[in-house]
Amino acid sequence: MTEEEFKPLRNEIDQIDRQIVDLLNQRAQRVLEIGLMKRSRGLPVYSPEREEEVLTLVKEANQGKLSDEAVQRLFERIIDESRRLERETHEGDE
């Protein structure tokens, strides 16, 4: 195969990647909104029960080529970054 033959599929991957980034940023915005609500109620950022619930839900939703373990690892990272964003954003509020 030539590089030119890969181009259509790579273009599709690039488009999907942009959609993923957009969705991750939408998710991050909701995380920050929840963070403000938690802060106003004196609740901690870390919620192990909710994180387990998220991991269970995404694994249940998984119907693709990725294993449940791979989906879990990806979402563990997303959750870690979300928690970091929430903490960093609200550090100056203290």
N, C-alpha and C positions, 0 to 999 in steps of 0.2 A: 504494500500500500504506500501511496505517496502522501506527503503532508497535506496536499490539497484534498485528498479523500477524507481526512480526519476533520477538516474544517467545519462542515455542517454540524457534526455531532459536538465538536468543541464549542461552536457558537451556541448551541442549545444548552450546553453545560454552563457557559458564561451567563446566559439569560436566567437559568435556574439559580445560579449562585447569587445574582442580583436580587432575585425574589427572596431567597433565604435571608440575605442581609436585611432586606426591607422588613421581613417578618420578625427577625431577631430584634430589630430596632423598635418595632411595634410592641413586642413582648417586653423589652426593656422599659419602655414608657409606662406600661401597666405595672411593672415591678416598682418603679419609682412612685407611682400613685398609691400603691398598696403600702409602700414604705412610709409615705406621709401619714397615711391612716394609722399604721402601727405606732409611729412615733407619737402622734397626738393622743393615743390611748396608752402609751407607756409599754408597748409590747416589744419583745426582742425581734431583731432581724431574722435570726435563725429559727426556723420552725421544722424540726426533723419530721414531724408527722405529715406536714404538707409536702415536703420534699419526697417522702416515700409515696404519697398519693400521686404526685406528678409522675414519678418513675413508673408506677403501676399503670397509670392511664396511658402513657406513651407506649409502653410495651404491649398493652392490650390493643392499641391502635395500629401497631406495626403489622403490616400485611405485605411487606416488600422483601427485597433481597437481603437487607441488613438483618443480622441476628438480633434477638432481643437484647443480648449482652452488648452488642455494638450500639444499639439505640440507647441503652442505659448509660453507657460510657459517654456518649455525645451529650445527653441531657444532664449528666452529672457535671460536665464542664460548663454547659449553659447555665445551670443553677449556680455553680461557683462564681461565674462571672456576674450573674445577676445580683448575688449577695454582695460581691465586691463593689459593684456599681451603687447599690443601695447604701452601703456603709460610707463610701467615699462622698456620695452626693449629700449625705446628711451629717457628715462630720462637722462641717462649719456651723451647723444649726445648734450645736451644743453650747 
